[in-house]
């Protein structure tokens, strides 16, 4: 084989390798499941005592919808799909019309085992969230309906499984120390969590508004119970109980 043919083959090989590399990079880019848009509108639905779907739906400014399913939904993990410009404009107009800045952060309820809905609007001044259960304005209920429609329709593509949350081995998963607000009746507060078999733990004698409670962690995960009690307006502080002490280390 003469020198010219060798050079020609080397050049051809380099071209093929270059094209293959470009194709591989193109495929990697197309396969990248997560876009980098900014969040504009979000809805989080909490767990409840029952089969309520727990998930977060985020609408981004690049027309991407992200769905993170936690429990009681057919989409467990991180999913994504695209929405149309018309859907985005309609939803954005509804969020703007709802005037989030004039709303309270929460429409209070003392029903401990009901599902709450938190809607978040990402504004130029920063994110504004409104949480509620039953008694909410019609505009917010309509936003929930519109977000639910996006969550429950369309072709969702699974991006990844969500890793299970670990619980510290040094903590008791079914025992908490709670400080209630002074005006709250301790007995009635514990009864409001009867769905989780909550009772006062005799390992620590209640002192003023401090009490130690235990509950059935087969009915609710420790992480979910922590979030639920933290969001309870009757509670000042809450912490899990360390295995080596009657007290608690605040989480």
C-alpha positions as CSV (number, residue, x, y, z in Angstrom):
1,X,0.0,0.0,0.0
2,X,1.5,3.4,-1.0
3,X,1.8,6.4,1.2
4,X,-1.1,8.3,-0.4
5,X,-3.5,5.4,0.3
6,X,-2.4,5.2,3.9
7,X,-3.1,8.9,4.4
8,X,-6.5,8.6,2.7
9,X,-7.5,5.7,5.0
10,X,-6.3,7.6,8.1
11,X,-8.3,10.7,7.0
12,X,-11.4,8.6,6.4
13,X,-11.1,6.9,9.7
14,X,-10.8,10.2,11.5
15,X,-13.9,11.4,9.7
16,X,-15.9,8.3,10.7
17,X,-14.7,8.6,14.3
18,X,-15.6,12.3,14.4
19,X,-19.1,11.7,13.0
20,X,-19.6,8.8,15.5
21,X,-18.5,11.1,18.4
22,X,-20.9,13.8,17.3
23,X,-23.7,11.3,17.0
24,X,-23.0,9.9,20.4
25,X,-23.0,13.4,21.9
26,X,-26.3,14.2,20.1
27,X,-27.9,11.0,21.5
28,X,-26.6,11.9,25.0
29,X,-28.2,15.3,24.7
30,X,-31.5,14.0,23.4
31,X,-31.5,11.4,26.1
32,X,-31.0,14.0,28.9
33,X,-34.3,13.7,30.7
34,X,-34.2,17.0,32.7
35,X,-34.5,20.4,31.2
36,X,-33.1,23.5,32.9
37,X,-36.1,25.8,32.9
38,X,-37.1,27.9,35.9
39,X,-40.1,26.9,38.1
40,X,-43.1,29.2,37.7
41,X,-46.1,27.3,39.3
42,X,-46.1,24.4,41.7
43,X,-48.6,22.3,43.6
44,X,-47.9,19.9,46.5
45,X,-50.4,17.5,47.8
46,X,-49.7,16.0,51.2
47,X,-50.3,12.5,52.5
48,X,-53.5,11.8,54.5
49,X,-55.0,9.0,56.6
50,X,-56.2,7.1,53.6
51,X,-55.2,6.7,49.9
52,X,-54.6,10.4,49.0
53,X,-52.0,10.8,46.3
54,X,-48.9,12.5,47.6
55,X,-47.0,14.4,44.9
56,X,-45.5,17.6,43.7
57,X,-46.2,19.1,40.3
58,X,-43.9,21.9,38.9
59,X,-44.6,23.9,35.8
60,X,-41.4,25.5,34.3
61,X,-41.0,28.4,32.0
62,X,-39.7,26.2,29.2
63,X,-43.1,24.4,29.0
64,X,-41.8,21.4,30.9
65,X,-44.0,19.8,33.6
66,X,-42.2,17.8,36.4
67,X,-44.0,15.4,38.6
68,X,-42.5,13.9,41.7
69,X,-44.8,11.1,43.0
70,X,-44.3,9.8,46.6
71,X,-47.2,7.5,47.4
72,X,-50.7,6.4,46.3
73,X,-50.1,7.4,42.7
74,X,-49.3,5.4,39.6
75,X,-46.3,7.6,39.0
76,X,-43.8,7.0,41.8
77,X,-40.5,8.8,41.2
78,X,-39.6,11.7,39.0
79,X,-41.5,12.1,35.7
80,X,-41.6,14.8,33.0
81,X,-43.7,15.9,30.0
82,X,-44.3,18.9,27.9
83,X,-47.3,21.2,27.9
84,X,-48.6,23.4,25.2
85,X,-48.1,27.2,25.1
86,X,-51.9,27.5,25.4
87,X,-51.9,25.4,28.5
88,X,-49.1,27.4,30.0
89,X,-50.7,30.8,29.2
90,X,-54.0,29.7,30.6
91,X,-52.5,28.4,33.8
92,X,-50.2,31.5,34.2
93,X,-53.2,33.8,33.7
94,X,-55.1,31.9,36.4
95,X,-52.2,32.1,38.9
96,X,-51.8,35.8,38.2
97,X,-55.6,36.4,38.6
98,X,-55.5,34.6,42.0
99,X,-53.4,37.5,43.4
100,X,-51.1,35.3,45.6
101,X,-49.5,38.3,47.4
102,X,-52.9,39.2,49.0
103,X,-53.5,35.7,50.3
104,X,-52.5,34.4,53.8
105,X,-49.8,31.8,53.9
106,X,-52.3,29.3,55.2
107,X,-56.1,28.8,55.4
108,X,-56.1,27.1,58.8
109,X,-57.8,23.8,59.7
110,X,-57.4,21.5,62.7
111,X,-58.3,18.3,60.9
112,X,-55.1,16.4,61.4
113,X,-55.6,13.6,58.9
114,X,-56.9,15.6,56.0
115,X,-54.9,16.2,52.8
116,X,-53.6,19.7,52.4
117,X,-52.8,21.4,49.1
118,X,-50.0,23.9,48.8
119,X,-49.9,26.1,45.7
120,X,-46.8,28.2,45.0
121,X,-46.4,31.0,42.5
122,X,-42.8,32.0,41.7
123,X,-42.9,35.8,41.3
124,X,-40.2,38.4,40.6
125,X,-40.2,39.3,44.3
126,X,-39.8,35.6,45.2
127,X,-41.9,32.5,45.7
128,X,-45.3,32.9,47.5
129,X,-47.1,29.8,48.8
130,X,-50.6,29.3,50.0
131,X,-51.7,26.2,51.9
132,X,-55.2,25.0,52.7
133,X,-57.5,22.0,53.1
134,X,-61.2,22.8,52.9
135,X,-62.1,26.5,53.2
136,X,-60.3,28.1,50.4
137,X,-61.3,30.8,47.9
138,X,-62.8,29.6,44.6
139,X,-59.8,30.9,42.6
140,X,-57.4,28.6,44.5
141,X,-59.7,25.6,44.2
142,X,-59.8,26.2,40.4
143,X,-56.0,26.3,40.3
144,X,-55.9,23.0,42.0
145,X,-58.3,21.6,39.4
146,X,-56.2,22.9,36.6
147,X,-53.0,21.5,38.0
148,X,-54.6,18.2,38.7
149,X,-55.7,18.0,35.1
150,X,-52.1,18.4,33.9
151,X,-50.9,15.9,36.5
152,X,-53.4,13.2,35.4
153,X,-53.2,13.6,31.6
154,X,-50.6,13.5,28.9
155,X,-47.6,11.3,28.1
156,X,-45.4,11.3,31.2
157,X,-41.8,10.0,30.8
158,X,-40.1,8.5,33.8
159,X,-36.8,10.1,34.6
160,X,-35.7,8.3,37.8
161,X,-36.8,6.5,40.8
162,X,-36.9,8.4,44.1
163,X,-34.5,7.0,46.7
164,X,-36.2,5.9,50.0
165,X,-35.6,8.4,52.8
166,X,-33.5,6.9,55.6
167,X,-34.2,7.5,59.2
168,X,-31.4,8.2,61.8
169,X,-30.6,5.0,63.7
170,X,-30.1,7.1,66.9
171,X,-33.8,8.1,67.0
172,X,-37.0,6.4,68.0
173,X,-39.1,6.4,64.8
174,X,-42.4,6.3,66.7
175,X,-41.8,8.7,69.6
176,X,-41.8,12.4,69.6
177,X,-41.5,15.2,72.1
178,X,-43.9,18.1,71.5
179,X,-44.3,21.5,72.9
180,X,-47.9,22.8,72.4
181,X,-48.9,26.4,72.5
182,X,-50.1,27.5,76.0
183,X,-53.8,27.7,75.1
184,X,-54.0,24.2,73.5
185,X,-55.6,21.4,75.5
186,X,-53.1,18.5,75.6
187,X,-55.6,15.7,75.7
188,X,-57.7,17.1,72.9
189,X,-54.6,17.6,70.8
190,X,-53.5,14.0,71.2
191,X,-57.1,12.8,70.3
192,X,-56.9,14.7,67.0
193,X,-54.2,12.3,66.0
194,X,-56.2,9.1,66.9
195,X,-56.0,8.0,63.2
196,X,-52.3,7.2,63.9
197,X,-53.0,5.6,67.3
198,X,-51.2,8.5,69.1
199,X,-51.1,8.4,72.9
200,X,-49.1,10.1,75.6
201,X,-45.9,8.1,76.4
202,X,-45.8,7.3,80.1
203,X,-41.9,7.2,79.8
204,X,-42.1,11.0,80.5
205,X,-44.6,12.8,82.7
206,X,-46.1,15.8,80.8
207,X,-44.9,19.1,82.1
208,X,-47.0,22.2,81.4
209,X,-47.3,22.1,77.6
210,X,-44.4,19.6,77.0
211,X,-45.3,16.0,76.4
212,X,-43.8,12.9,74.9
213,X,-46.1,10.9,72.5
214,X,-45.9,7.6,70.7
215,X,-47.8,6.6,67.6
216,X,-48.1,3.7,65.1
217,X,-45.4,4.2,62.5
218,X,-47.0,1.5,60.3
219,X,-49.8,4.0,59.5
220,X,-47.5,6.9,58.7
221,X,-43.8,7.3,58.1
222,X,-41.7,9.2,60.7
223,X,-40.9,11.8,58.0
224,X,-44.5,12.4,57.1
225,X,-45.5,12.6,60.8
226,X,-42.8,15.2,61.4
227,X,-44.0,17.3,58.5
228,X,-47.6,17.0,59.7
229,X,-46.9,18.1,63.2
230,X,-44.6,20.8,62.2
231,X,-47.4,22.2,60.1
232,X,-49.9,22.0,63.0
233,X,-50.6,25.6,64.1
234,X,-51.1,24.3,67.7
235,X,-47.5,23.2,68.0
236,X,-44.5,25.3,68.9
237,X,-41.7,22.7,68.6
238,X,-41.4,19.0,67.8
239,X,-38.5,16.6,67.9
240,X,-37.9,12.8,67.7
241,X,-36.7,11.1,70.9
242,X,-33.2,9.7,71.1
243,X,-32.9,6.1,71.9
244,X,-30.5,6.9,74.8
245,X,-32.6,9.6,76.5
246,X,-36.1,10.7,77.4
247,X,-35.5,14.0,75.7
248,X,-35.5,14.7,72.0
249,X,-33.1,16.2,69.5
250,X,-34.9,18.7,67.3
251,X,-35.0,17.7,63.7
